[in-house]
Amino acid sequence: MKFIDEYRNQELGKKLVDRIHHHSTKPIKLMEFCGGHTVAIFKQGIRQLLPKTIEMLSGPGCPVCVTANSDLDKAIALAHLPNVIITTFGDMLRVPGSYSSLQLAKAEGSDVRVVYSVQDAVSIARDNPDKSVIFIGIGFETTAPTIAASIQQAEQEGIDNYYVLSLHKLCPPIMKTILDMGEVRLDGIICPGHVSAIIGSHPYQFIPDDYVIACVVSGFEPLDILLSVDRLVNQIETEQPEVEIAYRRGVKPEGNQPALKLMDTVFEVSTANWRGIGPVPSSGLRLNQEYQQFDAENSFDIDPGLSREPEGCICGSILRGVSTPLDCKLFGKACTPVRPVGPCMVSSEGSCATYYHYGADYGG
Ligand code: SF4
């Protein structure tokens, strides 16, 4: 199958693995900032193929996991309002907030519906003019343009009962925050493929320029990831960090300009609250002045109360790359995908769920 088989070719994969083993001489730490990469790396057994010199860490790349409990609590509080329909992607349903979850709110009688695209949420608003339909907008730069398009669509169609709770996050600012925190010393970064398809590779230039850290934008197939590791090793060994794209079929240096323009038209950059990190200035998106009428946060009066973290859950330090799921005493015991304690075990892209499903020997 074109574009799949050719990126899973075993012979080429072996050549890349051999080359990485041959060139990697010093101990290095690489971090991926994308939940999709975390899953792909585990599913394909990439960690086990790499030499002992290379340590792979996972960063804050799972959109569900990085959503702070205080924000989840807002979504749950909105679900308890009368005449409200909450629309959300599936993973969000089961994520425990401080005291409840959207799933529990639904079981208690709230109208919470899983949608497969944001256009479904607009349709629900169109079909239910007597209800307020709120879409829980989570995700990185990848999803923000489609949410922006849904808001413009609602405006054009005169749908005045559609709202978005914008919990969107931006990738480069959180990379900078992780680097500034200095809790983990990184030598190279595997930059997210889907986010980069929108923003391009230029926004990562500060990483080699200011932090002298190698950067490669990667795709999601085995050869994409192995090639990215190979390029990172090359940059590190030759001490020539730069921003490279190892995912040319998906990413252009300048990104997707129409999508960026759409985002800019509807959203403005704002502070976002990250699980395990806290509020980070200029790392999120909120609706700008022109689209305030669609902003759920400003349109409804809610009091979500004080937020709290699940007892014993270390999702926060896992998202910072400081711990792995194996450091959590609840992992695989009190916390499993069937009975998740924290978001990293709920989301299909969460580190804990990934370790649980694919880390058979937890070789890390
Ligand atoms: Fe939190 Fe469960 Fe992961 Fe532990 S295993 S960090 S409780 S999600």
Residues whose N, C-alpha, C, O or C-beta is under 5 A from the ligand:
A	BS01	SF4	G312 C313 I314 C315 C328 L330 F331 C335 V341 G342 P343 C344 M345 C352
